[in-house]
Amino acid sequence: MNKLSVRFLVSLPLLPALATAADLSVRVADLHHAVISAATISLVSRNGGENRNLTTDVSGSCRFHGIPAGQYLIQGEAAGFDSSKPQAVDLKGDELMEVELSLGIAHVRASITVTASGTPQSTDEVSKALTVVDSEMINLRADKSLGEALLDVPGLRVQQLGGPGSTTYFKVRGLRNADTAILVDGLRLRDAAGTQADASGVLQDLVITNTSQVEVLRGSGSSLYGTDATGGVVNIITDQGGGRTRGSVLFDGGSLGSIRGMAHLAGGFDHDRIDYSVGITHWNVMSGVNDDSPARNTSGQGQVTYRLSRTASISARIYTGDSFSFVRLTPRSVGTLPAQGIIDAVPVTLAEDRRYESGTPLSQLVLGGATFLPAADNSDSTRAGRFFMGAFRLTVRPSERLGFTAQYQDLSTTRNYGDGPAGPGSQPSGSSLSKYLGNIQTANPRIDASLGKYQHFDAGYEFENEKFQNRLLLPVASSNFFTEVTQRSNAFFAQDQLHFLDSRLQFAGAYRVQFFALDQPLFQPLAGAPFTGGRS
């Protein structure tokens, strides 16, 4: 799918100057001018360069050393205070700049975002419909999953087909769930083991782990993020680390026999030349809905950034999850129903539903006036899901106006569905196992340049190699089958932004073109394979 936005523009690129470095001194105080120690200061490059975090000392101050010259956003936050409004700073080479940030109570919470334009902006500069859910809000509400954290986002519908661990969909502005892209720190997370390769198959596995904030873009973001983003984008921003070493441990519990444990550690060392963060979450639902739907999920995320020099840095990140749950049957209609018209939804009684779950055939149930059978428990129908994301990113900024980024990501997902001889919908002669496996490798070099005081240009190339496998093991071995499909894609994208009046007035144009190549699929056996005859 091609997304085209055209704007006539003439610009004369300025020759980039050699990279120079500056120092930035920051002092943080409250509204009464009292200094605030242990405040976290975030320095974010507007042009997609390196980001840094520091922590203020007892005097409420900290100092960034050897920062490449260029334009940045700086923001401070501290426990018990509202975050400061993101402040724009323009660092010049070989100079010391001093900035004072004030933390207090504000009616509107501002933050730094990247999803709307691909480069960092403050929320009052964003020209698209964007909602930010920060870690403070997530922690106050004790949100356990990504779906819970986004329930109140306007224009986004979170649809969950049951209790914890159940299939989950995100629908933006009424579009299909496949039209919403899921990102982790700007890199796409998709279900490589799904035939559509969107994120629907893994949404139920995404629990809150080392999350700094979640950005939700409502409206097409496909020019930057691909064909899955025609409806919107959900970008999970993880803790970048840096600053004073800090950590936390949390245990909580609640209804449905639910217990959760979380641990988090972040900081920096070697004079903040190395930043790191790591987090792990284990969530166990021991009973679930109707005391027959247990589920568990263990997820971990970690990253480290190493600054090779004042102009170059390299970072590595992993994100992994392992989940297990029982699959309830899809609700089904029962009784004699009219061919047309509105039919009242009358469920089968709980007693009859229990009889069905214990193996009584549908034909022997006492239906009365019931019109549908709710989702029944199949005691040995299970789902096991796993995913792993590993990414490397190299950032080089030879001048304050020019930057290069090269990144590589390996994404693997696995889903196993088992069904045994017990319960409704069973396999009378034995057990079946359906396995879905997939792998997506993505390479993405990108360049960004400031072509003048008011213009910023981004362009890049993306290569993806996708492999999908499906294996079905049935009670009758002769009915087993195996499918393998490999696809490659090449994409080119570009975005041009003009910003005036201190970035309060913006114009942008973007273009993306993508080409796909599908290898000859493998079906074993060929006769009767479920995907035979399908079209790509």
Secondary structure, 3 states (H helix, E strand, C coil): CCEECCCCCCCCCCCCCCCCEEEEEEEEEECCCCECCCCEEEEEECCCCCCEEEECCCCCEEEEEEEECEEEEEEEECCCCCCCCCEEEEECCCCEEEEEEEECCCCCCCCEECCCCCCCEEHHHCCCEEEEEEHHHHHHHCCCEHHHHCCCCCCEEEEECCCCCCCEEEEECCCCHHHEEEEECCEECCCCCCCCCCCCCCHHHCECCCEEEEEEEECCCHHHHCHHHCCEEEEEEECCCCCCCEEEEEEEEEHHHEEEEEEEEEEEECCCCEEEEEEEEEEEECCCHHHCCCEEEEEEEEEEEEECCCCEEEEEEEEEEEEEEEEECCCEECCCCCCCCCCCCCECCHHHHHHHHCCCCHHHCCCCCCCEECCCEEEEEEEEEEEEEEEEEEEEEEECCEEEEEEEEEEEEEEEEEECCCCCCCCCCCCEEEEEEEEEEEEEEEEEEECCCCEEEEEEEEEEEEEEEEEEECCCHHHCEEEEEEEEEEEEEEEEEEEECCCCEEEEEEEEEEEEEECCCEEECCCCCCCCCCCC
